[in-house]
Structure formats: structure tokens, C-alpha cells
Amino acid sequence: MFYSIKGTLILCDPAYAVLSCGGVGFKCYTTTATQNALPPLGSEVTLYTYLYVREDALDLYGFYAKSELDCFKTLIGVSGVGQKVGLAILSVLPAERVALAIASGDHKALTAAPGVGPKLAQRIVLELKDKLGAISLDGPPVGSVSGGVPSAASHAAEAVKALQMLGYSPSDANGAVAKLDSALPVEELIRLALRQMAGRL
């Protein structure tokens, strides 16, 4: 229903932020990353939003970066992952790190979030990797070496795969990564590609 909300930041709490827009204060549940990115009280800010509708409530979730919102929506699509767990994961890991963990099968990284045990972390990785489809990776997986040198092609492929997990199309993801130095670490490729694509919104 809501794509984003632009208003004056009037309250910050560890769990949420309130934006005043058109005389209405919108309470948005947020992540630690979004809280850290917010400007001082009284400043104008835009949050990308997700509205969760229940019989007894309408809960609004707000994110400073669209990539974080996309990652949140992807996470809560997994069986057993609710809104609280989605926020918990994104409060300890940035969206690009979550995407990288899923693309590379690193379920242990997700267990750093409160409420995410090994079984749930494995389920998240398994379900979301399946949704990405079969994406062939040229060269060894991230972190492995060939002759002592990490594969640049593998870095680029992992970055593209992670960007797709965040909701970007294969053509957009490939186009953004192709403009970057594939010798860069995968997480840096993802971060720079996200910044590049955010500039086109």
C-alpha cells in the first residue's frame, strides 16, 4: 500500500521512529542500521515502507535504504521468519551481507541475530538460494583460491547472485556489476552496485 513516507522525524526509539507527515505521526519499526542513518530530530527524512496487516493492527516498517526493505521482504517470505526476526537479522547484518551469506551458503552468519538458530538459518539459506534459480558461477566459490588468487569472475557472479536476492533483475544486476572492478571483494561489489542503482531511482 505504502511505497515510502516522507516527513519530519519527531521521535527516535531503539525499536522505531516516528515521522510526522500531513499532521499524522507514522510509527515505523526499524532496524539498527536505519536508526544509525537517521538525521537529527526535526529533520526531513524519507523511509521506504512495508505495511503488515493483521486483524487487530496495522504495523508499518520503515527502512532508510530500499535495498534493506527489499531484503526484509525477501526474508519474511521464508517459512518461520516473521517481521521481528527479519528486523533482528538486518539489525546485525547489512542487507548486502545478508545477500552474500545466502548466495554463498553461509548460514552461520545469520545465527548472529537473536532468535535465529542453526535450523532456521539453514532454512533461510536453502529456501532463498532455491528462489534465485540456477545461476552458474565461473570459478571457485567466494573465499576459495585458485593458485593463491581469488577468482574475479567468481566475485562478480556471487555479487550478481546476491543482488538478485535483493530483488534486482538479472540484467540490472549484471549491468551494475559489469561497470565495477571484479577483483574487488564481493561485499564491496555489492555495496557499490547498490549505490550505483540507487542513483537511478
C-alpha angles and dihedrals in degrees: 000000000000120000096181143339125223118194149112117302105235103162138024123193127171089253103035149008129222122219121193110218124167092345093308124108110221114203109212122188107223145184127247089253092056092046090053091049096051119110123234120293112281093035124120114249140172122219125189106228145209121194117209112198121207132168092254103029149022109223118195121202121197131198130187093213126046090221089061091052091049091050091048092052090048093050096049089052088071117095110258096018112112130179094272093053091045090054091045092054093048091046092063100031128039116236093256091053091050090050091048092049091053095043091050096040094244099151092162091070090063093055088073087081118088111254095022112112127182094268095052091044091053091049091052092052094044096048096043096044088053090052090055090062126213107328111172115225117212110221130357124332121273112288095026122106137219112204088344093301122104113236111256090199089054091050092053093046093050090048092051091048092050092049089053088054087057090057103265120136119250091247094051093045094047092045093052095045092045089064092057135075103267090204089073118101113275094246090052091050090052093047094049093044091052091050090049094050093043087061090062095056 
